[in-house]
Every structure is written in C-alpha cells, then in structure tokens.
C-alpha cells in the first residue's frame, strides 16, 4: 500500500511540474528544469526567464477532491524551516501550487515562497495553541498543512478564498 501511495504522489507531482512548464512556455517564458540534471533537486524545480525577468520556481502538487477540497502539505525540518535556501529579500522565488483532479491540473496558485512559508508557520503555531477534543495538547510533528476548503473558523482553513488573488494569476510573475 505504501508503494502505491508513493507512486500516486510522484505521478501527481510530475503532472503538476509538466503542466507548469507548459503554461510558462505558452506564455513566452524560457523554462529550465533542475530535475532534468539533478534527480529530485532539493531547492527549486524550475527556472523561468522572460526578457530580463528571472524566476525560481518550486512546484507543489496536491489532489483535488469533490467540492474542490484539497490540502497542501509540507514537512518541516527539525529547525522548523520548510523551504531550503529561502532568502528573505528574494522577490523572484515562487511556489506554484497545482491542484490535480483526474490526471489534469485544474487550478494553479502562483504565490511568493515567502508568503507560503509565513502561512504554513503561522498556521502551525495557531494549530498548536489549541487542544485535542479530549483536552490534551496536540502532538508537535514535522507535518505542515493548509486546507483550501472552508471549515469552521480555523486559521488553517479557507485558503482558496484567502489566496484568491493568486489563483491562476500568472501575471504576478511579470512583475
């Protein structure tokens, strides 16, 4: 079962990466793939150049379910860091989140990596301020997640609405 899940996750990831390459190419970007030279590059997946505009891109795919429900999940390091080599002054570092449904990307969120990093850390901090249903503390793990769907009034939910300005907004890369 673990091997099937890993293969499915890798397939979803690859669909997202190829779809981002195609989208960027169709928008007149020159696109290079770090993973073509380095097996599963640790920091970036793609780089894109258009005129004198250069972007470093981290692609993250997630499954979309009925009602456009989806969870964007990451693992943090022991230090709490999520993204390797994230520089606070790098405005050209982006995450492109790809919602995959039935083998195709249905939506893209094009978000500065600093925004994704801040959101995941704040979501995790707030989550751990709360308690489990039985009143005990929540276990601290390396798992980080944000949920696209609405659910009660939790900070870590409703990111489709909160990130609406990033939804399919390829123009953000033009700045």
Phi, psi and omega per residue, in radians:
X1 nan -0.692 -3.137
X2 -1.104 -0.731 3.139
X3 -1.099 -0.711 3.121
X4 -1.102 -0.772 -3.134
X5 -1.108 -0.760 3.137
X6 -1.079 -0.771 3.139
X7 -1.097 -0.729 3.130
X8 -1.130 -0.759 3.127
X9 -1.098 -0.715 3.115
X10 -1.145 -0.677 3.109
X11 -1.115 -0.798 3.119
X12 -1.077 -0.719 3.102
X13 -1.100 -0.744 -3.132
X14 -1.188 -0.682 3.081
X15 -1.025 -0.777 3.131
X16 -1.085 -0.817 -3.101
X17 -1.090 -0.814 3.122
X18 -1.114 -0.677 3.138
X19 -1.145 -0.680 3.093
X20 -1.140 -0.752 3.091
X21 -1.005 -0.793 3.137
X22 -1.116 -0.781 3.135
X23 -1.045 -0.838 -3.126
X24 -1.115 -0.764 3.130
X25 -1.062 -0.715 3.140
X26 -1.191 -0.281 3.113
X27 -1.784 0.352 3.049
X28 1.223 0.448 2.992
X29 -1.577 2.529 2.930
X30 -1.540 2.212 -3.001
X31 -2.118 2.329 3.028
X32 -2.094 2.607 -3.106
X33 -1.994 2.008 3.113
X34 -1.068 -0.573 -3.083
X35 -1.230 -0.266 3.113
X36 -1.283 -0.421 3.124
X37 -1.839 -0.532 -3.104
X38 -2.134 2.027 -3.120
X39 -1.010 2.014 -3.141
X40 0.903 1.132 3.134
X41 -0.909 2.402 -2.981
X42 -1.370 -0.521 -3.003
X43 -1.741 -1.103 -3.088
X44 -2.038 2.740 3.064
X45 -1.769 -0.762 -3.056
X46 -2.328 2.755 2.904
X47 -2.249 2.539 -3.085
X48 -2.345 2.444 -3.124
X49 -2.316 2.343 3.060
X50 -2.495 1.968 -3.009
X51 0.998 -2.072 3.140
X52 -1.841 0.323 -3.103
X53 -1.776 2.113 -3.096
X54 -2.123 2.344 3.133
X55 -2.259 2.481 3.007
X56 -1.845 2.296 -2.971
X57 -2.222 2.322 3.035
X58 -1.928 2.082 -3.112
X59 -1.702 2.312 3.085
X60 -2.301 2.111 3.139
X61 -1.814 2.636 3.092
X62 -2.513 2.677 3.107
X63 -1.402 2.411 3.018
X64 -1.813 2.341 -3.130
X65 -2.016 -3.129 3.134
X66 -0.839 2.427 -3.136
X67 1.291 0.327 -3.119
X68 0.989 0.608 3.048
X69 -1.367 2.371 3.122
X70 -2.807 2.626 3.133
X71 -2.194 2.206 3.098
X72 -1.672 2.088 -3.002
X73 -2.152 2.435 3.085
X74 -2.379 2.872 2.972
X75 -2.025 2.437 3.097
X76 -1.697 2.830 3.031
X77 -1.462 3.018 3.136
X78 -1.038 -0.472 3.131
X79 -1.323 -0.209 -3.069
X80 1.655 -0.143 3.136
X81 -1.307 2.536 -3.108
X82 -1.880 -0.762 -3.078
X83 -1.871 2.248 3.069
X84 -1.238 2.547 3.036
X85 0.942 0.624 3.114
X86 -1.452 2.039 -3.135
X87 -1.768 2.289 -3.053
X88 -1.136 -0.349 -3.120
X89 -1.861 0.151 -3.136
X90 -1.556 1.811 -3.130
X91 -1.509 0.013 -3.097
X92 -1.876 0.282 -3.111
X93 -1.850 2.033 -3.073
X94 -2.223 2.635 2.923
X95 -1.875 2.300 3.003
X96 -1.959 1.952 -3.121
X97 -1.574 2.239 -3.040
X98 -2.047 2.019 3.082
X99 -1.513 1.977 -3.050
X100 -1.822 2.234 3.095
X101 -2.396 2.239 3.137
X102 0.914 0.719 3.043
X103 1.378 0.153 3.137
X104 -2.346 2.592 3.063
X105 -1.352 2.149 -3.105
X106 -1.680 -0.481 -3.088
X107 -2.676 2.701 3.074
X108 -2.261 2.418 2.923
X109 -1.980 2.074 -3.135
X110 -1.818 1.808 -2.927
X111 -2.224 2.355 3.020
X112 -0.977 2.392 -3.101
X113 -1.023 -0.629 3.112
X114 -1.050 -0.610 3.124
X115 -1.211 -0.779 3.124
X116 -1.096 -0.771 3.141
X117 -1.041 -0.849 -3.139
X118 -1.087 -0.737 -3.134
X119 -1.101 -0.828 -3.133
X120 -1.099 -0.719 -3.136
X121 -1.193 -0.746 3.131
X122 -1.183 -0.723 3.094
X123 -1.017 -0.802 3.134
X124 -1.133 -0.718 3.125
X125 -1.070 -0.832 -3.117
X126 -1.167 -0.707 3.118
X127 -0.978 -0.737 -3.084
X128 -1.394 -0.135 2.999
X129 -1.275 -0.458 -3.140
X130 -1.458 3.127 -3.137
X131 -2.176 2.840 3.055
X132 -1.231 2.968 -3.119
X133 -1.004 -0.569 -3.134
X134 -1.445 0.046 3.094
X135 1.613 -0.144 -3.140
X136 -1.418 2.886 -3.134
X137 -1.217 2.611 3.049
X138 -1.328 2.462 -3.125
X139 -1.261 2.334 3.095
X140 -1.480 2.156 3.129
X141 -2.283 -3.104 3.100
X142 -1.531 -0.067 -3.094
X143 -1.276 2.311 3.073
X144 -2.249 2.389 -3.098
X145 -2.644 2.598 2.931
X146 -2.315 2.523 -3.057
X147 -1.895 2.304 -3.136
X148 -1.275 -0.625 -3.070
X149 -1.334 2.714 3.073
X150 -1.316 2.536 3.079
X151 -2.878 1.973 -3.098
X152 0.822 -2.595 3.134
X153 -2.092 0.977 3.123
X154 -1.642 2.420 3.123
X155 -0.988 -0.674 -3.017
X156 -1.385 0.040 3.115
X157 -1.975 2.852 3.030
X158 1.434 0.422 -3.059
X159 -1.312 -0.282 3.010
X160 -1.086 -0.759 3.117
X161 -1.244 -0.824 -3.063
X162 -1.143 -0.560 -3.129
X163 -1.813 0.400 -3.114
X164 -0.952 -0.619 -3.127
X165 -1.162 -0.300 3.120
X166 -1.680 -0.208 -3.063
X167 -1.160 2.035 3.140
X168 0.924 0.466 -3.107
X169 -1.652 1.353 -3.141
X170 -1.203 -0.357 -3.133
X171 -1.134 -0.377 3.135
X172 -1.055 -0.460 3.125
X173 -1.326 -0.291 -3.095
X174 -1.342 -0.265 -3.064
X175 -1.397 nan nan
